[in-house]
Amino acid sequence: MKIKVYRKFINTSNRLRVLLRPMGVADQGLVAELFCHQASDEDVRYLKEDVRDLELIAGWFADIDYEKVVPLLALHGERLVGDATLHRRSGAERHIGELRIFLAKEFRGVGLGMQLLEELVEIGREMGLHMLVAEVVSAELSVIKAFRKLGFVRHAEIDDYFMDVDGELHDVSMMVLPLAARKEYLF
């Protein structure tokens, strides 16, 4: 799959038509609008980075490299309603990709997130990745359930692994989806 030319229209369960496409340099304003103006404090509470930091957002656009990060955007008309990314790890973990996702509040629970994640799983396969992982705050049961529907398995739960903006600690579930057959070792 050539990510630069990837385009796909999907329908949500509430019959809205959404375009999935990769993020490009011209999308900086859309991304800033999604995270800085549409998202509430509660919406961004469990994200790994301060996605409201305009310098951070500018950094995402300074060096778009689809071999390192595949950012898929979901657009309803001209409005950005979802952002899902596949982060390819490096070095000894270069066979692993990490999935992250964010949806505008009114586009949650209508199947958009599942479809975005399914697309990233397929892209991960085509990239030759062996494994996909997702770190999910354990209290986010609906998110864990969505990853399980895709075949992810909770491999670990780490106590107090995530600290939110208020300094509260949260347990994190490490969700894993193997994409390649495991080697069996005989001893």
C-alpha positions in Angstrom: 0.0 0.0 0.0 1.4 3.4 -0.9 0.3 5.5 2.0 0.8 8.8 0.2 -2.0 8.0 -2.2 -4.2 6.1 0.3 -7.8 7.3 0.4 -10.9 5.4 1.6 -14.5 6.3 2.3 -16.3 4.5 5.1 -19.7 4.8 6.6 -20.3 5.0 10.4 -23.1 3.1 12.0 -25.2 6.3 12.1 -24.8 6.6 8.3 -22.2 9.4 8.1 -19.7 9.2 5.3 -16.1 9.7 6.4 -12.9 10.0 4.4 -9.8 8.2 5.7 -6.5 9.6 4.4 -2.9 10.2 5.6 -2.0 13.4 7.3 -0.2 15.9 5.1 1.7 19.1 5.7 -1.4 21.2 4.8 -3.4 19.6 7.7 -1.7 21.4 10.6 -4.6 23.8 11.2 -7.1 20.9 11.1 -5.1 18.9 13.7 -4.7 22.0 15.9 -8.5 22.6 15.7 -9.3 19.0 16.7 -7.0 18.9 19.7 -7.0 22.5 20.9 -10.6 23.6 20.3 -12.9 20.5 19.9 -11.3 18.3 22.6 -12.2 18.9 26.2 -9.8 18.4 29.2 -11.4 15.0 29.9 -11.0 14.0 26.2 -7.2 14.4 26.3 -6.7 13.3 29.9 -5.3 9.8 29.0 -3.2 10.8 25.9 0.6 10.2 26.1 1.5 13.7 24.9 0.2 17.2 25.5 -1.7 17.3 22.2 -2.8 20.9 22.9 0.8 22.2 22.7 1.1 24.0 19.3 4.9 23.4 19.2 4.3 19.7 19.6 1.8 19.7 16.8 4.1 21.8 14.6 6.8 19.1 15.2 4.6 16.4 13.8 4.4 18.4 10.6 8.1 19.4 10.4 9.2 15.9 9.4 6.4 13.7 8.2 8.0 10.2 7.6 5.5 7.5 6.9 8.1 4.8 7.6 8.3 6.0 11.2 4.7 7.2 11.9 1.6 6.5 9.8 -1.0 9.2 10.7 -4.5 8.5 9.4 -7.0 11.3 9.5 -10.8 10.8 9.5 -12.7 13.7 7.9 -16.4 14.3 7.8 -16.8 16.9 5.1 -14.1 19.5 5.9 -14.0 18.7 9.6 -11.4 16.5 11.1 -13.1 14.0 13.4 -10.5 11.4 14.1 -6.7 10.8 14.2 -5.2 7.4 14.5 -1.4 6.7 14.3 0.9 3.7 13.9 4.2 4.5 15.4 7.0 2.2 14.2 9.5 1.5 16.9 13.3 1.5 16.1 16.4 -0.5 16.9 15.7 -3.9 18.5 12.0 -3.1 18.5 11.8 -2.1 14.8 9.4 -5.0 14.2 6.8 -3.5 16.6 4.2 -0.8 15.9 2.3 1.1 18.5 -1.3 2.2 17.8 -2.8 5.4 19.2 -6.3 6.9 18.4 -8.4 10.0 19.2 -11.9 10.7 18.0 -14.1 13.8 18.3 -16.7 13.1 21.0 -19.7 12.8 18.7 -17.9 10.3 16.5 -17.3 7.8 19.3 -19.4 4.6 19.5 -20.4 4.7 15.8 -17.7 2.3 14.5 -15.3 4.9 13.3 -12.6 4.0 15.8 -12.8 0.3 14.9 -12.5 1.0 11.2 -9.5 3.3 11.7 -7.8 0.7 13.9 -8.5 -2.1 11.3 -6.9 0.1 8.6 -3.8 0.6 10.7 -3.6 -3.1 11.5 -3.6 -3.8 7.7 -1.0 -1.1 7.1 1.1 -2.7 9.9 0.9 -6.1 8.1 1.9 -4.5 4.8 4.9 -2.7 6.5 6.1 -6.2 7.6 5.6 -5.5 11.3 5.5 -8.6 13.5 3.5 -7.1 16.4 1.3 -4.2 17.3 0.9 -2.9 20.8 -1.4 -0.4 22.5 -1.1 1.0 26.0 -4.5 1.7 27.4 -5.4 3.1 30.7 -7.1 0.1 32.4 -10.1 2.1 33.5 -11.0 2.7 29.8 -12.9 -0.5 29.5 -14.6 0.4 26.2 -11.2 1.1 24.6 -9.9 -2.3 25.8 -13.0 -4.0 24.5 -12.4 -2.4 21.1 -8.9 -3.6 20.9 -10.0 -7.1 22.0 -12.5 -7.2 19.1 -9.6 -6.7 16.8 -7.7 -9.6 18.3 -5.5 -7.8 20.8 -4.8 -9.6 24.0 -4.0 -8.0 27.3 -0.5 -9.2 28.1 0.2 -7.2 31.2 -1.3 -4.7 33.5 1.2 -2.3 35.0 0.2 -0.5 38.2 0.7 3.3 38.3 2.3 3.4 34.8 0.5 6.5 33.6 0.4 9.9 35.2 -2.3 12.3 34.0 -2.0 16.1 33.9 -3.3 16.3 37.5 -0.6 14.0 38.8 -3.0 11.1 39.3 -1.5 7.6 38.6 -3.4 5.1 36.6 -2.9 1.4 35.8 -2.2 0.6 32.1 -3.1 -2.5 30.1 -0.5 -3.6 27.5 -2.6 -4.8 24.6 -0.7 -6.9 22.0 -1.6 -8.2 18.5 0.8 -10.6 16.9 1.0 -10.2 13.1 3.6 -12.9 12.4 3.8 -16.5 13.4 5.7 -17.0 16.6 8.8 -19.1 16.6 8.7 -22.2 18.8 11.9 -23.0 20.6 12.7 -26.6 21.4 14.9 -27.1 24.5 
